[in-house]
Amino acid sequence: MPNDLRVESWEELQRELFRDSWDDKLNRYRSPYVFRGLWNKGYNLKTSLMRIGGDYPKLEPHLLRNFRKYSRGNMEVGESFWNWLAVAQHHGLPTRLMDWTYSPYVALHFATSDLNNFHEDGVIWCVNYVKSTDYLPEKLQEAIRKEGSNVFTPEVLEPIATSLNSLSEFQEKPFVLFMEPPSLDERIVHQYALFSMMSSPDAMLCDWLLEHPELYYRLIIPAKLKWEIRDKLDQANITERVLFPGLSGISAWLRRHYTTT
């Protein structure tokens, strides 16, 4: 793909993950990028909703309606549609949302966590979420400017768009917005997580990014580099034990940590 860079060392990887981090306005290092790590460089940015196949755009409202119907009483979510959408994504319902992280090391973890796929080159998608706001409809731009932010929260989005249907009313052409979920549990907090959301269910983020190449780059992680990355992440405490708090995370960490090459 365009904007691909194959890194050949841990040192080169660090430099590229933190490129363009200096912010002249703040006089601090503040990266404008968010990250998504995948164990296979050939994987595109297809949502879980797209992967169910069939006429998935028509299935989207039915999935969400039934999730809300059968989930009531199991959690305190409130009435905000966007809270419910975030909860649904978090618990595995197929949605148009996609998981990202502010942490390049969390993204590296997901690119190197599966030892069964260390023979494949991985990839880190890096997207400039700050500049992506330039392509939002004006009303949405105004909302986050007023908030002094570059990403939405359910509270910021709710007064402007109360549902996916109302969001689509802004759409003259596809756009992406980034939304921070509520702190549903420790997993979201520890993974420094946020979501991307396209303005229509059948719009693919990777296709949109190809039309705006200044907003992204991809770092190709050679298979031969994965073990070094994995061991150094473990030493830095970027592990399942931290990112997936609880017994399952501890078990996954220990299983991988004691697996021999």
Secondary structure, DSSP 8 states (H G I E B T S, - for coil): -TTEEE--SHHHHHHHHTTT-EETTTTEE---EEEEEES-TT-----HHHHT-SSHHHHHHHHHHHHHHHHTTSS---S-HHHHHHHHHHTT---SEEEEES-HHHHHHHHHS-GGGTTS-EEEEEEEHHHHGGGS-HHHHHHHHHHT-SSB-HHHHTTT-SSHHHHHTT-SS--EEEE-----SHHHHHTTEEEEEESSTT--HHHHHHH-GGGEEEEEE-GGGHHHHHHHHHHTT-SHHHHSTTHHHHHHHHHHHT---
